């Protein structure tokens, strides 16, 4: 009966420890998290992940990027949200880990997952419709690749500065690299 209880929780938007536990209630449009509006309603992210895995077996990172792309860069779920969702879907029997050569897990949909998609087709179409609307509204904004690259630069700089103090020579080198990048962006 464990599988049934997972399906019941999934269908009613609950995490493994009840309503809004874990990461599963974190993306409702109503309410706040960190001062920002939630991108997904309760339970929507699980359907999004399941649908994406049904389209193409994927790693967690690929799913994050696919969601970001479908939302025009307006939102990218964190690994701390995607991986627990993948684990829950796997425990439910909706997806399975497919053998891979590398250390990353490649997730594929199962027959149970296909059945969940069929049972919830109308809701899933509505979710992806909202995602397409968000993508259209953010089409004039920065491309997801630019947002990702900017965040990569910010993270690299933060990590380097956290390793310890920079010498005067290192400071000059980093400043020169950043100035050159800024100039290249300006003239592109």
C-alpha positions, 0 to 999 in steps of 0.5 A: 500500500506504500505506492498507493499512499505516494500516489494519493499524496502526489494527487493531492499536492502533499509532500512525504510528511503532509501538506506543504512539506518538503519542497512540494508546496514551495511554488504556488503563485499565491504566497511568498518565498524569499519575497518573490512570487511562487512560479508553480502552484502546489504539486505543479512542479512534479507534473512538469518534471514528469512531463519533461522526463517523458519527452526525453530521459534527462539528468536533473541539471537538464531538467533545470535548464529545460524548465528555465528555457520554457520559462524564457529565463524568468525562473530556474528551479534550484537543485534543492527543489528538483532532486527531492522531486525526482526522488519522490517520483522515483519512489512512487514508481513514476520514473526510474534511473536508467543506466549511465556511463557517468556518475549522473543519474539519467531519469526515464518515465515508467508505465506508472508515470505515463498513466499519471500523465494520462490521468492528469493531462488537462492539468498538465496542459494548463501548467505548460500553457501558463509556462508558455505565457510566462515565456512570451512575456519574458521574451524581451528580457535577457536570454536564459544563456546570458542570465546563466553566464552572469550567475556563473561569473558572479559565483566564480568571483564569490568563490574566489574571494572566499578562498582568501585575500587577493594580492595587489597583482591578483586584484589588478588581474581580476579587475582587468578581466572584468573590465575586458568582459564589460567592454566586449559586452558593450561592443557586441 
